[in-house]
Amino acid sequence: MYTILLFILAGIFEIGGGYLIWLWLREGRGLEFAFLGAIILFLYGIVPTFQPSYFHRIYATYGGIFVVMSLLWGWVFDKTLPDTYDLIGAMIILIGVSIIYYWPRKDEIYD
């Protein structure tokens, strides 16, 4: 459960920080959006260091979680519903990253 919470926190920081930068550059919001976005993106870079696995595995897994969270972000904040193919793709990705991250290996500790 700890690892899942860290992936979600990283996703909120990366997508949230990136969204603030997007609002600053694409929608003309104030410079405070850029600064806050940069700080949040910096925090995103720290969160994965608390994961108990190797860098490559953490970032590969996070990439899949990022896709799913991005679709959810668009649904909540941009009011754009994911279509059937978004949902099918997200399910395939989650299965893949679950195998990558949680498949038992004798040299790692798991949540």
Buried (B, 14 or more C-beta within 10 A) or exposed (E): EEBEEBBEBBBBBBBBBBBBBBBBEEEEBEEEBBEBBBEBBEBBEEBBEEBEBEEEBBBBBBEBBBBBBBBBBBEEEEEEEBEEEBEEBBEEBBEBBEEBBBEEEEEEEEE
